[in-house]
Structure formats: C-alpha cells, structure tokens
Amino acid sequence: MNFFGIGIPELLLILVIALIVFGPERLPEIGRSIGKAVRDFRQMSAGFTSEWQELSKELEEAASEVQRGVKDVEAELGELESDIEKVAKIE
C-alpha cells in the first residue's frame, strides 16, 4: 500500500507523531477535517472534469461545422470554376 509515495511504516510514524503533538482528543477531529477536504477536492475535480469534457465536445462540434462549411464552399467554387470554363469555351 502506497499513498503519495509513503509506505505503511512511514504512515504509522506520521500517525504516532500526530498523536503525540495533537493528543488523542483532537486527532479524530483532525482526521474528519482532512477527510472532508479530500472529499471536497474530489468533488471539485469531478466538476472540472465534466466541464472540460463538455467544453471539448462543444469545440469538436464547432470544428465539424467549420469543416462542413469549408466543404460547401469548396463545392461551390468547383461549380463556379466549371461554369467559368464552359463560358470560356463558348466564347
């Protein structure tokens, strides 16, 4: 088990030091605070992830619209070119 590069022995040492520094009365309160902070961070990151996915989807849709517009313009230019060649042959 490895949390942020910290193994079990290091984690136990940190817990013992925290127990000595803060005392057994405040340790559960500190644990709850840390748990709440981690939960809030996860919720925020999930929100950012969903917003990012939504934005990238909108950008992909806009890019495909632009590509369709370019293809339409290319088709119209091809038609105009052929019309101009026909007119040039007649004259």
Order of alpha helices (4+ residues) and beta strands (2+ residues): alpha
